[in-house]
Each structure stands twice: as structure tokens, then as C-alpha cells.
Amino acid sequence: MKVAVVGATGMVGEVMLKVLAERNFPVTELIPVASEKSVGKEIEFKGKKYKVVGLQTAVDMKADIALFSAGGETSLAWAPKFAEAGTTVIDNSSAWRMDPTKKLVVPEINASELTAADKIIANPNCSTIQMVMVLAPLHKKYNIKRVIVSTYQSITGTGVKAVKQLENEYAGVQGEMAYKYQIHRNAIPQCDSFEDNGYTKEEMKLVRETQKIIGDKSIAVTATAIRIPVVGGHSEAVNVEFLNDFDVNEVRNILHHTDGVTVQDNNDTFTYPMPLYAQGKDDVFVGRIRRDESQPNSLNMWIVSDNLRKGAATNTIQIAEYLVANNLV
């Protein structure tokens, strides 16, 4: 399997390479791809060194699969060129997610929708992935009416520049700013730019992508996304109103038997999900599962996941694994 990683020198690209190695994805030839300033640099994969190439060179090399994590503009411009060359693109940007002709995939939920004709496949937003991993099995059982979510998002979702800003602020060093404000000892109620309705793009991704992945536009979602000085992953306080009533212990049992989800929910032992322990892991962790006593048929949960792993790199590679296993590429 000839695999191109577009954005190989970026934060998510580096994790993609790590996950490809960890999961023993059948890479026979690796094509690391990055911007012109990185062309010629060497990266290491499974003990072997590979030279970074540019986008056109990578297109000409006709990879079987291209894993994209290089931003929306790059994806819009280059994913079709890779697809025309016969390469199946799995894109980690927001470029194709809401395109009605493209599948938006979380493998545990809707990989069965994929066909060999899907040459550009969209990977959802990190915050959406971890939420729908928990919501999808509950929707099947109880039918979701409404979701209210507040996110507490890691600076790694912004990238290397944000990590450097926090490190500088810890050290009392004046440096380049990824955010308009200090992030150390702060919480910034803005992830991404604002849309005309007063919500940020990140908040509206949670609305639109959730409906598309679960396949039900009747699910009402409202979101507030907050950036906090954490490195290990994103956390979400999620309130769900169902059409049908539920038993809390049954909810725990359903989630306990959901692939890719780990229940951490024991008040007696102070067991609940935290980004400190989610970092570097592929599962989505859920806890603080309790009935919302203010509203009928409503549930509160706390959901945490490493946004660079299941929220980006791992989900992308799981899509590739499904394509290979089902001879779709």
C-alpha cells in the first residue's frame, strides 16, 4: 500500500505517522508531503528515512491513499488532483465535511456508507468525533431530541504555535501569539472565527457535523466552545434530551459495550475522564453520567478524548483500514 501523508511535518501529520506505525498499517511505500519550505527534509518512519516531497510530486507518484492534514485551502486545491490520479484522499480539514457529495465518517458509526467510488472522504472535527462516539449508540436506543454541549479544548487543536505560546507564558517569555489573549491561567470563549449568527465555526461544526454523521437533521444541537491551557485533549460537558426515557445504569451498559468508548464513572473512587489520562490514547472516555433532574428524559455526561489521536490521526487511519479491509482501495 503506497501511502502519502500530506502535512507530514505538522502536529497532526507527525501523529499520523506514529499511529500508522503503531497499528502496523500495510505501508509498502511512504510519501511524506509538505509545503515547499519543508521539501528535501528527512523524516523517519519505522527506522527508515524518507525525504519530504512537494504536492505535485506526490500526485505524480500515484499513492493508493493520501492522508491529508494540511489545512482547508490545500485540501480544496489538491485533494481533487490526487483523486483524479486515482488516489483515495482522507481529509482531516473542514474543506469537504459539509459537501453533500462527500461522506463524513467515524468508522464505528457510519463506515458502511463508504464505497470504492468515494475518492475524497472527510474526517470530522475533533470535538464532533468524541461527542458522536458517545451519542450514536444512545440515539439508536432512546432517540436524541436535543444536545447542549460546552467544550473545553486543548491548545493542541490550534497547533504548534499555540503550544509555543503557552510554553513561553509559563516561562515568562514574550513571543509569538497564536491567540489574541494570554492562554496561561485563562479560558478563551472563542475557538475559530465567528459566523454571522454569533457562533464560532467550531461551534457550528458540532451542530452540522453531528446531524450529518448520525444521519438525523432533526437532532437540535447548540454549542459553546472554549479554549483552555491544556495539552492532553478536549473535554466536553454534554447535556442530552431524549424522546424516550432511559435508565442510567442501562446507559452505562450501552456505552461500556461500545467499541472505542471507555466508561470511567465511579464517584466513590473519584473516577472520571480527564485529558491528563486521555493523552496518547485512542479511546473516547465518558463519565459523570447522571440524570438531569431539571428536565424530563435528559442526561448529563463528561466526555474526553485526545484530539490529535481519535480526534484526528487515529480516526483518519481507521477509515483507511476499513477501505483496505473491504477492498475499496
C-alpha positions as CSV (number, residue, x, y, z in Angstrom):
1,M,0.0,0.0,0.0
2,K,1.6,3.3,-1.2
3,V,0.6,6.0,1.4
4,A,1.1,9.7,1.1
5,V,0.9,11.8,4.3
6,V,0.1,15.4,3.3
7,G,1.2,17.7,6.1
8,A,3.7,15.2,7.4
9,T,5.8,17.7,9.3
10,G,2.8,19.3,11.1
11,M,1.4,18.3,14.6
12,V,-1.3,16.0,13.3
13,G,0.9,14.7,10.5
14,E,3.5,13.6,13.0
15,V,0.9,11.8,15.0
16,M,-0.5,10.1,11.8
17,L,3.0,8.7,11.1
18,K,3.2,7.4,14.7
19,V,-0.3,5.8,14.5
20,L,0.4,4.2,11.1
21,A,3.5,2.5,12.7
22,E,1.7,1.6,15.9
23,R,-1.2,-0.1,14.1
24,N,1.0,-1.8,11.5
25,F,-0.9,-0.3,8.6
26,P,0.4,-2.1,5.5
27,V,2.6,0.7,4.2
28,T,4.9,-0.6,1.4
29,E,6.0,2.9,0.4
30,L,5.6,6.1,2.4
31,I,5.4,9.5,0.7
32,P,5.8,12.3,3.2
33,V,4.4,15.6,1.7
34,A,4.7,19.1,3.0
35,S,4.9,22.7,1.8
36,E,7.8,23.9,-0.4
37,K,9.8,25.2,2.6
38,S,10.0,21.6,4.0
39,V,10.7,19.8,0.7
40,G,14.0,17.9,1.0
41,K,13.8,17.5,4.8
42,E,14.0,14.0,6.1
43,I,11.6,12.2,8.4
44,E,11.9,8.8,10.0
45,F,9.2,6.1,9.8
46,K,9.8,2.6,11.2
47,G,13.5,3.1,11.3
48,K,13.8,4.3,7.7
49,K,14.4,7.8,6.5
50,Y,12.2,9.4,3.8
51,K,12.6,12.7,2.0
52,V,9.7,15.1,2.1
53,V,8.3,15.9,-1.4
54,G,6.1,18.6,-2.7
55,L,2.4,18.3,-3.6
56,Q,2.7,17.9,-7.4
57,T,5.5,15.3,-7.0
58,A,3.2,13.4,-4.6
59,V,0.3,13.5,-7.1
60,D,2.6,12.1,-9.8
61,M,3.7,9.3,-7.6
62,K,0.1,8.0,-7.6
63,A,-0.3,6.8,-4.0
64,D,-3.1,4.4,-3.2
65,I,-4.2,6.5,-0.2
66,A,-3.4,10.1,0.8
67,L,-3.9,11.2,4.4
68,F,-4.4,15.0,4.4
69,S,-3.7,17.3,7.3
70,A,-2.6,20.4,5.7
71,G,-5.4,22.9,6.1
72,G,-8.6,23.6,4.2
73,E,-7.1,25.7,1.3
74,T,-4.6,23.0,0.5
75,S,-7.3,20.3,0.6
76,L,-9.6,22.2,-1.7
77,A,-6.9,22.8,-4.2
78,W,-5.1,19.5,-4.1
79,A,-7.4,16.7,-3.0
80,P,-9.2,16.7,-6.4
81,K,-5.8,16.4,-8.2
82,F,-4.9,13.4,-6.1
83,A,-8.4,11.9,-6.7
84,E,-8.0,12.4,-10.4
85,A,-4.7,10.5,-10.3
86,G,-6.6,7.5,-8.7
87,T,-5.6,8.2,-5.1
88,T,-8.2,7.9,-2.4
89,V,-8.0,11.0,-0.2
90,I,-9.0,11.0,3.5
91,D,-9.0,14.7,4.5
92,N,-8.7,16.0,8.0
93,S,-9.6,19.6,7.3
94,S,-13.1,21.2,7.2
95,A,-12.9,21.6,3.4
96,W,-15.2,18.7,2.4
97,R,-17.1,17.9,5.5
98,M,-20.4,19.5,4.6
99,D,-20.2,18.9,0.9
100,P,-23.3,16.8,0.2
101,T,-21.3,14.7,-2.3
102,K,-18.7,13.6,0.3
103,K,-19.0,11.1,3.1
104,L,-18.2,12.4,6.7
105,V,-17.0,9.3,8.5
106,V,-16.5,8.0,12.0
107,P,-15.8,4.3,11.3
108,E,-17.6,2.9,14.3
109,I,-20.7,4.7,13.3
110,N,-21.0,5.0,9.5
111,A,-18.1,3.4,7.7
112,S,-20.6,1.1,6.0
113,E,-21.6,4.0,3.8
114,L,-18.3,4.0,2.0
115,T,-17.8,2.7,-1.5
116,A,-14.9,2.4,-3.9
117,A,-16.3,5.4,-5.7
118,D,-15.6,7.7,-2.7
119,K,-12.2,9.2,-3.7
120,I,-12.4,12.1,-1.2
121,I,-13.6,11.2,2.3
122,A,-13.9,13.8,5.1
123,N,-12.7,13.2,8.6
124,P,-14.9,15.1,11.1
125,N,-13.9,17.8,13.5
126,C,-12.1,16.5,16.6
127,S,-14.8,17.8,19.1
128,T,-17.5,16.3,17.0
129,I,-15.9,12.8,16.8
130,Q,-15.6,12.3,20.5
131,M,-19.2,13.5,21.1
132,V,-20.9,11.4,18.4
133,M,-18.9,8.3,19.5
134,V,-21.0,8.5,22.7
135,L,-24.2,9.9,21.2
136,A,-24.7,7.5,18.3
137,P,-25.4,4.3,20.4
138,L,-27.7,6.2,22.7
139,H,-29.6,7.7,19.8
140,K,-30.3,4.2,18.5
141,K,-31.8,3.3,21.8
142,Y,-33.6,6.4,23.0
143,N,-33.8,8.9,20.1
144,I,-32.0,12.2,20.7
145,K,-34.1,15.3,20.6
146,R,-31.6,18.0,21.7
147,V,-27.9,18.3,22.7
148,I,-26.3,21.2,24.6
149,V,-22.5,21.0,24.6
150,S,-19.8,23.1,26.2
151,T,-16.3,22.2,25.1
152,Y,-13.0,22.8,27.0
153,Q,-10.5,22.4,24.2
154,S,-6.7,21.7,24.2
155,I,-4.3,24.2,22.7
156,T,-3.0,21.4,20.5
157,G,-6.2,21.8,18.4
158,T,-4.7,25.1,17.3
159,G,-1.2,23.7,16.6
160,V,2.4,24.1,17.3
161,K,2.2,27.9,17.5
162,A,-0.3,27.7,20.4
163,V,1.8,25.1,22.3
164,K,4.8,27.5,22.0
165,Q,2.7,30.4,23.2
166,L,1.7,28.5,26.4
167,E,5.3,27.4,26.9
168,N,6.5,31.0,26.6
169,E,3.9,32.3,29.0
170,Y,4.8,29.6,31.6
171,A,8.4,30.8,31.3
172,G,7.6,34.5,31.3
173,V,9.0,34.9,27.8
174,Q,7.4,37.3,25.3
175,G,6.8,35.5,22.0
176,E,4.6,35.0,19.0
177,M,0.9,34.8,19.9
178,A,-1.5,32.1,18.5
179,Y,-4.4,33.7,20.3
180,K,-5.5,37.3,20.8
181,Y,-5.1,36.8,24.5
182,Q,-2.9,35.1,27.0
183,I,-3.9,31.4,27.4
184,H,-1.9,30.6,30.5
185,R,-4.2,30.9,33.5
186,N,-7.0,31.8,31.2
187,A,-10.1,30.4,29.3
188,I,-10.9,32.0,25.9
189,P,-14.5,31.6,24.8
190,Q,-13.6,31.5,21.1
191,C,-12.5,28.6,19.0
192,D,-12.1,29.6,15.4
193,S,-13.6,32.7,13.8
194,F,-17.2,34.0,14.3
195,E,-20.0,33.4,11.9
196,D,-22.8,35.9,11.2
197,N,-25.1,34.2,13.8
198,G,-22.7,35.0,16.7
199,Y,-21.4,31.4,17.0
200,T,-17.9,30.4,16.1
201,K,-17.1,28.0,13.2
202,E,-16.1,25.4,15.8
203,E,-19.5,25.6,17.5
204,M,-21.4,25.3,14.2
205,K,-19.2,22.3,13.2
206,L,-20.6,20.5,16.3
207,V,-24.1,21.3,15.1
208,R,-23.9,20.4,11.4
209,E,-21.4,17.5,11.6
210,T,-23.3,15.7,14.3
211,Q,-26.5,15.7,12.2
212,K,-24.7,14.5,9.1
213,I,-22.7,11.7,10.8
214,I,-25.7,10.4,12.8
215,G,-27.9,10.9,9.8
216,D,-30.7,12.8,11.5
217,K,-31.2,16.5,10.8
218,S,-34.0,16.7,13.4
219,I,-31.4,16.5,16.3
220,A,-31.1,20.0,17.7
221,V,-27.6,20.9,18.8
222,T,-26.3,24.1,20.4
223,A,-22.7,24.6,21.4
224,T,-20.2,26.8,23.2
225,A,-16.5,26.1,22.5
226,I,-13.8,27.3,24.9
227,R,-10.0,27.1,24.7
228,I,-8.2,26.3,27.9
229,P,-4.5,25.9,28.8
230,V,-4.4,22.1,28.5
231,V,-2.3,19.9,26.2
232,G,-3.7,16.4,26.6
233,G,-7.1,16.5,24.9
234,H,-10.6,18.1,24.6
235,S,-13.2,17.8,27.3
236,E,-17.0,18.3,26.8
237,A,-19.9,18.8,29.2
238,V,-22.8,17.3,27.2
239,N,-26.5,17.5,28.1
240,V,-28.8,15.3,26.0
241,E,-32.6,15.3,25.9
242,F,-34.1,12.1,24.5
243,L,-37.6,11.5,23.1
244,N,-37.7,8.3,25.2
245,D,-36.9,7.8,28.9
246,F,-33.8,5.9,29.9
247,D,-32.3,4.0,32.8
248,V,-28.9,5.5,33.9
249,N,-27.4,2.0,34.5
250,E,-28.6,0.9,31.1
251,V,-26.9,4.0,29.5
252,R,-23.6,3.0,31.2
253,N,-24.0,-0.6,30.0
254,I,-24.6,0.5,26.4
255,L,-21.6,2.7,26.4
256,H,-19.5,0.0,28.2
257,H,-20.2,-2.2,25.2
258,T,-19.5,0.4,22.5
259,D,-16.3,-0.1,20.6
260,G,-13.8,2.8,21.1
261,V,-15.6,4.1,24.2
262,T,-14.3,3.6,27.8
263,V,-16.6,4.4,30.7
264,Q,-14.9,6.0,33.7
265,D,-17.7,6.7,36.1
266,N,-17.3,5.9,39.8
267,N,-17.9,8.7,42.2
268,D,-16.8,6.6,45.2
269,T,-13.3,6.3,43.8
270,F,-13.3,9.7,42.1
271,T,-13.0,8.0,38.7
272,Y,-13.9,10.3,35.8
273,P,-12.3,11.2,32.5
274,M,-9.5,13.8,32.3
275,P,-7.3,15.0,29.5
276,L,-4.3,14.2,31.7
277,Y,-5.0,10.5,31.3
278,A,-6.6,10.6,27.8
279,Q,-3.4,11.9,26.2
280,G,-1.8,9.4,23.8
281,K,-4.8,7.0,23.9
282,D,-7.3,6.3,21.1
283,D,-10.5,5.7,23.1
284,V,-13.1,8.2,23.9
285,F,-13.7,8.4,27.7
286,V,-17.1,9.2,29.3
287,G,-18.1,9.7,32.9
288,R,-20.1,11.8,35.3
289,I,-23.1,10.1,33.8
290,R,-26.2,11.3,35.6
291,R,-29.8,12.2,35.1
292,D,-30.6,15.9,34.5
293,E,-33.2,16.4,37.3
294,S,-34.4,19.7,35.9
295,Q,-35.7,18.3,32.6
296,P,-37.6,15.1,31.6
297,N,-35.7,12.4,29.6
298,S,-32.4,14.3,30.0
299,L,-28.9,13.2,30.8
300,N,-25.6,14.8,31.7
301,M,-22.2,13.4,30.7
302,W,-18.5,14.4,30.6
303,I,-16.6,13.3,27.5
304,V,-12.8,13.5,27.0
305,S,-10.5,12.4,24.2
306,D,-7.1,13.1,22.8
307,N,-7.9,15.5,19.9
308,L,-4.7,14.6,18.0
309,R,-5.4,10.8,18.2
310,K,-9.1,9.8,17.8
311,G,-10.0,13.4,17.1
312,A,-7.7,13.4,14.0
313,A,-4.9,10.9,13.2
314,T,-6.4,7.7,14.5
315,N,-9.9,8.3,13.0
316,T,-8.3,9.0,9.6
317,I,-6.2,5.8,9.7
318,Q,-9.2,3.8,10.9
319,I,-11.0,5.0,7.7
320,A,-8.0,3.8,5.7
321,E,-8.1,0.5,7.5
322,Y,-11.7,0.0,6.6
323,L,-11.1,0.8,3.0
324,V,-8.3,-1.8,2.8
325,A,-10.2,-4.5,4.7
326,N,-13.1,-4.1,2.4
327,N,-11.2,-3.9,-0.9
328,L,-12.4,-0.4,-1.5
329,V,-9.0,1.0,-2.5
